[in-house]
Amino acid sequence: MPYDQRRGSVVILDSSVMDKSEKSSNWMLQHPVYLKMKNLEVEDNEQIHAAFLVYMDLTEVRKWKEVSCVKSDELELVLLEGKEKEGSAIQSVFPLPVHRSLTHRIIRHVLDRGFPMLLCAVASDSTLVYQRLTDGLVTPDPPVGPFQDVGRRHHRKRRQHQLASGGSHK
């Protein structure tokens, strides 16, 4: 490749080299998993993009195992399936661009697949927020830590009662 000494840069003379350079600037479009998602023939490119970002987070950051992409024919979108760690149960992950609305029908369809479900809201700046969705209500774990507010509230009620009855307060 010729070197332009005046500018200190490579001079590209062949247009085919230029095309390859431009294509490699967006590596995501050439990634095998992204191409597989595109081959699922889901028309919503924004949801495919969100699914790919979630896939990369699950596999590269969170180190999930056996992550794969599947098409929901009824909903026309890409879902992910994988295991949080080796030996754990398969979970469905529903990547959704943050500005999209979510209907009960969509949630019901994903939950009916039979796997625990994570909804992943994907912001335009690639921020990912995961929420676990369940079929029915789940009692949350009790809060952790000292809670002195309850004592103060109880003391305040006792004090108000004593003041109302004309008694002294301590």
N, C-alpha and C positions, 0 to 999 in steps of 0.2 A: 504494500500500500504506500503511495507517495506521501512524503512528509513535507509540509509547507513550513520552511524555516522562518519566514517572515512572521507568521502567526503562531508558530509553535504547536500546530495541530495537524491531524491527519486529514488529507484531502481525499474525499470519496469521489472516484471517477465513474464507478460502475453503479447503475441504478439498482441492480439486484442486491448489492451490498447495503445500499441505503434502506431498501425495504426491510431487510433482515434487522438492521439496526433499529428502525422504528418499531418493528414488531417486538423486539426483545425489551424495549423500554417499558412495555406493559406485560410483564411476565405472567400475570394472572390469566390473561386470555389464552396462554399457551400451556397452562398447567393441566396435566392429565385429568385431574378430578373435575376441574372447571369444564373441560371439554366433554367429560362424561355427563355432567349435569346438563350441558347444552344439548347433548344427544337424547336426553329424556323427552325432548320436544315440549317443554313447558314454555309458553309464550311470554311469560312475565320475566323479562330480563332483570328487573330490579330485585325480584324475589330470588332469582338464581344467584345474583351477586351477593345478596344477604346470606344465602345458604352456603356459598363458598367461604365467606368471611367466618361464619360460625364453624364450618368444617375445619378451617385452618386453626381456629382457637381451640377446638376440641382436641385435635391431633397434635399440634405443635406446642401449645401452651399448657393445656390441662392433661395431656398425655392419655387421652381415652384410647381404648382398644377397639379394633374391629369396626371402625366407623365407615358407614356406607351411605350412599344417597339413593333414595327411592322416589318414584313419582306417585303422587296421589292422583289417580285418574279423575276421580270425582271433583276434587278441588283444583286441579290443574296447577299443582305446586310441588316443589321439592321438599321432602322431609329427610331428616338424617336419622340414622339408627346407629347405636353404638353402646359400648360398655364403659362405664366410668373407670373401672379397673378390672383386671383379669379375674374371672370367676364371678363377677357381679351380673345382675340381670340386664337384659337389653332395654334401652330406653329410646323413646322417640324424641327427637328435637325438632321443633317447629320454628324455623327462622322466619321472622316477619319484619319487614321494614317498619320503623317506629310510627310512621304517619298513617299506616293502614288500619282500618277498623277490623275488629274481630267479632264474629257472630257466634251465637250459641251453636248453630248448625256446624260451623267449622270446628269448634272445640269438640263437640260431640263426635264428629267424624274421626278426628285424630285420637281421641280417647278410646273409641271403639276398636282401634287397631290392637288393643290388648296389652300394650306396653305402658309403663309409667311415662309421663310426658313432661318435657321442659319446653316452655315457650321462650324464645330468645328474641327480644326486641333489638333491632339493629338500627342505630342512629346513622345519620348522613356522615358523621365524622368517624364512623366505624366503631363507636362505643357499643358494647354488647351488654345487655341486662337479661339475666336468666330468671325465670319464675317457674316454680313447679306447679303444675296443674293436676288436680286429682278428680276422680269421679266421686263427688260428694264432698262433705266437709271433713276436714282433718283437724283434730285438736292440736293446737300448737304446743311446743315445749314450753314449760313455765319460764318466765324471765329469770335471769341469773343476776345476783347482786343484792346488796342491802337496800331495803325499801323503808325508809323512815317516814315517808309521806303518809302512810297509813296511820302511824302513831299520832302525827300532828293533827290529822283530820279527826281522829277519835278524840283527842284532847280538846280540839276546838269545839266539837259538838257538846262535850261534857261541860265546857266552860260556858257556852251559850245557854245551856239548860240551867246551870247554877245561877247565872246572871238573871235569867227570866224568873226564877223562883225566889230571887232576893238573897240567895246565899253567897258566901264568900268564895273566892276562887284561889287556888294555890297553884 
